[in-house]
Amino acid sequence: MKRTTRQSRPQLICVLADNSGSMAGPKAEAATKGVREMLLQCQTTGPRGPDKSYFKFVLIRFDDEAEIVCNMKPVRHIDPKGIEIRGNGGLTNTQHALELAYDGLARYFREVVDQHSERKQHPVPLVLLFSDGHHNAGGDPEDVARRIKSLNIDGDPVIIACPGVATEGSGQPDERLLQAIASPECYVEARDTRLLSAFLAESGSCGYSTAKEVAGVIRGLIEDQRNR
């Protein structure tokens, strides 16, 4: 059955944003731009009106520890200009960010999805995790990612998409870890900050409910970058 976003069944988008010190500068600026553009695109989906959001939004920033900045708000209740990734933190605790996301998602499934009158048509939540470094604080992020992807609606699992952020002259992200965290074909190496912005904006607002559909969006973005 086709899963679609509607006012009565909004899709939950969870952004897990690396805010460690190595993100400072162009990478943080690109991430901020991408999240803001994603929110603007989500806000234009569906009929007009402040209470007609087709998407709900969670933002978790992480460095040594993770914090929930925005928690399950309808996107039309959010001012995109108030969202910012600064790159002013310390280490990279990917596990804590995923743990906060898992706790919120598990509660969302219990209290919203499992009780929903249109459960079979309800869009699957999408998690967007981006990082430019190596996980160097906290526990095992792969274990938490497996638990997130075990959450599902009638066999369709939560999708995790990951851009690994790398620019010329900067350190490299842990690609092996990010690929293990991501759903199939939902990892991309973002060596151009424009790709990071586009990834967040397009993937987060696409409204798709399967990893295959999201992977198609990612392939399209990569092809667009190559043709520029």
Secondary structure by P-SEA (a helix, b strand, c coil): cbbbbcccbbbbbbbbcccccccccaaaaaaaaaaaaaaaaaaaccccccccccbbbbbbbbcccccccccccccccccccccccccccccccaaaaaaaaaaaaaaaaaccccccccccccccbbbbbbbcccccccccaaaaaaaaaacccccccbbbbbbbcccccccccaaaaaaaacccccccccccaaaaaaaaaaaaacccccaaaaaaaaaaaaaaaaac
